[in-house]
């Protein structure tokens, strides 16, 4: 934007406020005069946004008829008992032996996976609780559980009170949105005593000695676990799972 055009724009704005430009100066017209508050500074157009000597990093001044704004990126340093902001500076990181005092910008990239409607964060191996520990006297089914991007999982059936009879672990997978479950695994041995019982669902052969049951299969996005109850009174147990990529 050239100086003449900028002057014209400013003049129109000042005129609307009852102020006119006269000979390059600002003069108040109309209204009540304010003693000691005359508007008399010269109107100047900045053509060079200079920088202070303490903030000089080799950026040459702008010499054209433009107003140039310079932005900088600062990082907060909370260490050393003197919290402050530091400018982020360009450094050559191609060599070895860099000093430990170099400041850098910490960034984080997060993978997003489309689920058909929206995007979810990608997960690592993670543990969840399918059924919290509680006393139960009837067959119990967990809520629908969401697998974001794991291929399989380990399931732990932890029994702390077994008054008699036996409980049966069943792993169900959803094959139709909002409905439709199929049985992917059922423990062939009802568990009649207290203890920790492990099950594995993964698309490869698993060592049989480490598990009380397993199935060589992938797991879909939605699944749930069912604990079939016998007529043995109140059982206390929990079910947890660990997703495996």
C-alpha positions in Angstrom: 0.0 0.0 0.0 1.6 3.3 -1.0 1.8 6.4 1.3 -0.8 8.5 -0.6 -3.4 5.8 -0.3 -2.7 5.2 3.3 -3.0 8.9 4.0 -6.4 9.0 2.2 -7.7 6.1 4.3 -6.6 7.6 7.5 -8.0 11.0 6.6 -11.4 9.5 5.9 -11.4 7.7 9.3 -10.3 10.9 11.1 -12.9 13.0 9.4 -15.6 10.7 10.6 -14.3 11.4 14.1 -14.4 15.2 13.6 -10.6 15.4 13.0 -9.1 16.7 9.8 -5.6 16.6 8.4 -4.0 20.0 7.6 -0.6 20.2 6.1 0.4 16.8 7.3 -0.6 17.5 10.8 -3.7 16.5 12.9 -6.0 19.3 13.9 -9.1 19.0 16.1 -12.3 20.6 14.7 -15.7 20.9 16.3 -16.6 19.8 19.8 -15.2 21.2 23.0 -11.5 22.0 23.0 -9.4 20.1 25.6 -6.7 22.2 27.2 -3.3 20.5 27.0 -4.6 17.8 24.7 -4.2 19.4 21.3 -3.7 16.9 18.5 -0.5 18.2 16.7 1.9 15.3 16.0 3.0 14.9 12.4 1.4 12.0 10.5 4.1 9.6 9.3 3.9 6.4 7.4 6.2 3.7 8.6 8.2 2.2 5.7 10.7 0.3 7.9 9.8 -1.7 10.9 13.1 -1.7 12.7 14.2 -4.1 15.4 16.0 -3.4 18.7 19.7 -4.2 18.9 18.9 -6.9 21.5 16.6 -8.6 19.1 18.7 -8.6 16.0 19.1 -12.0 14.3 20.1 -10.9 10.8 16.7 -9.9 9.3 17.3 -7.0 6.9 15.1 -4.0 7.3 12.3 -3.5 4.8 12.9 -0.5 2.5 9.8 -0.5 0.4 6.6 1.4 1.1 5.0 -1.4 3.1 4.5 -2.1 6.7 6.3 -5.3 7.5 5.4 -7.3 10.6 7.9 -9.8 12.0 6.7 -12.7 14.1 8.9 -14.9 16.3 8.4 -18.3 17.9 9.2 -18.5 21.6 9.4 -21.6 23.9 8.8 -21.5 27.6 11.6 -22.7 29.8 10.4 -23.7 33.3 13.8 -24.9 34.6 16.5 -23.3 36.7 14.2 -21.4 39.1 13.9 -18.5 36.6 11.0 -19.3 34.4 11.2 -17.4 31.2 10.5 -17.4 27.4 13.4 -18.0 25.0 13.5 -17.4 21.2 13.7 -20.6 19.2 16.8 -20.3 17.0 17.9 -22.1 13.9 20.6 -24.6 14.5 22.6 -26.9 12.3 21.8 -30.4 13.6 23.6 -32.4 11.0 26.7 -33.0 13.1 27.6 -34.8 16.4 28.7 -33.4 19.7 25.9 -30.8 20.1 25.9 -29.1 23.5 23.3 -30.1 26.1 22.2 -26.5 26.5 20.6 -26.2 23.1 16.9 -25.2 23.2 14.5 -27.0 20.9 10.8 -27.3 20.1 9.2 -30.4 21.3 6.6 -31.7 18.9 4.3 -34.6 19.0 2.7 -36.4 16.0 -0.4 -38.5 16.6 -1.7 -41.0 14.1 -5.4 -40.9 13.4 -7.4 -43.9 12.1 -10.8 -43.5 10.4 -13.5 -45.6 12.0 -16.2 -45.1 9.3 -17.6 -42.0 11.0 -14.8 -40.0 12.7 -11.1 -40.3 13.5 -9.7 -42.1 16.5 -6.2 -41.9 18.0 -4.0 -44.9 17.2 -3.3 -47.1 20.3 -0.4 -49.1 21.7 -0.7 -52.2 23.7 -3.2 -51.2 26.4 -5.1 -52.7 29.4 -8.8 -52.3 30.1 -11.3 -53.5 32.7 -14.2 -55.5 31.1 -15.9 -56.3 34.4 -14.9 -54.7 37.7 -14.6 -57.0 40.7 -18.0 -57.6 42.3 -20.2 -60.3 43.8 -22.5 -61.8 41.1 -25.2 -64.4 41.3 -26.4 -64.5 37.7 -24.9 -64.6 34.2 -23.2 -61.3 33.5 -22.3 -59.7 30.1 -19.9 -56.7 29.8 -20.7 -53.6 28.0 -19.7 -53.4 24.3 -15.9 -52.8 24.3 -14.0 -51.0 21.5 -10.8 -52.3 20.0 -9.3 -49.4 18.1 -6.4 -51.0 16.2 -5.2 -54.2 18.0 -5.0 -57.6 16.3 -5.8 -59.6 19.4 -5.9 -59.6 23.2 -5.2 -61.5 26.4 -8.1 -62.0 28.8 -7.8 -62.5 32.6 -10.7 -64.0 34.6 -9.8 -63.4 38.2 -12.0 -65.3 40.7 -11.7 -64.4 44.4 -14.8 -66.1 45.8 -16.2 -69.5 44.4 -19.0 -70.8 46.6 -19.7 -73.8 44.3 -20.7 -74.8 40.8 -18.6 -73.3 38.0 -18.5 -70.2 35.8 -17.9 -70.3 32.1 -16.0 -67.6 30.1 -17.3 -66.7 26.6 -15.8 -64.2 24.2 -18.3 -62.6 21.8 -17.5 -60.5 18.7 -19.9 -58.2 16.9 -20.4 -58.8 13.2 -23.2 -56.3 12.5 -23.3 -52.7 13.4 -25.4 -52.1 16.5 -26.4 -55.8 16.7 -25.4 -59.3 15.8 -22.9 -61.1 18.0 -21.1 -64.4 17.3 -19.2 -66.6 19.8 -15.5 -66.5 19.0 -14.4 -68.6 22.0 -16.0 -70.5 24.9 -13.9 -72.0 27.8 -14.6 -75.7 27.6 -13.9 -76.1 31.3 -16.2 -74.2 33.8 -14.0 -72.7 36.5 -15.0 -74.0 39.9 -12.3 -72.6 42.2 -10.7 -69.3 42.9 -7.7 -68.3 40.9 -6.5 -66.4 37.8 -7.5 -67.9 34.4 -5.8 -66.6 31.2 -7.2 -66.7 27.7 -5.6 -65.6 24.4 -7.2 -64.4 21.2 -4.6 -63.7 18.5 -4.1 -64.5 14.8 -1.2 -66.9 15.4 -0.4 -70.0 17.3 -0.1 -69.4 21.1 1.7 -71.6 23.6 -1.0 -73.8 25.1 0.7 -74.2 28.4 0.4 -70.5 29.3 -3.3 -70.3 28.8 -6.5 -71.9 30.0 -7.9 -71.4 26.6 -7.1 -69.7 23.3 -8.3 -69.1 19.8 -6.2 -68.3 16.7 -8.3 -65.4 15.4 -8.3 -61.6 15.0 -10.7 -59.5 17.0 -13.0 -56.9 15.4 -13.7 -53.4 16.6 -16.5 -54.3 19.0 -16.5 -57.2 21.3 -17.7 -58.2 24.8 -17.2 -61.0 27.4 -19.9 -63.1 29.0 -19.6 -65.1 32.3 -22.1 -67.9 32.4 -23.3 -68.4 36.0 -24.0 -71.8 37.7 -26.4 -72.3 40.6 -23.6 -72.0 43.1 -24.5 -68.7 44.9 -22.6 -65.4 44.7 -19.3 -65.5 42.9 -16.8 -62.6 43.2 -14.6 -62.0 40.1 -13.3 -59.5 37.6 -12.4 -59.6 34.0 -9.6 -57.5 32.4 -8.0 -57.5 29.0 -4.8 -56.4 27.4 -4.9 -55.4 23.7 -2.0 -56.7 21.7 -1.0 -55.1 18.4 
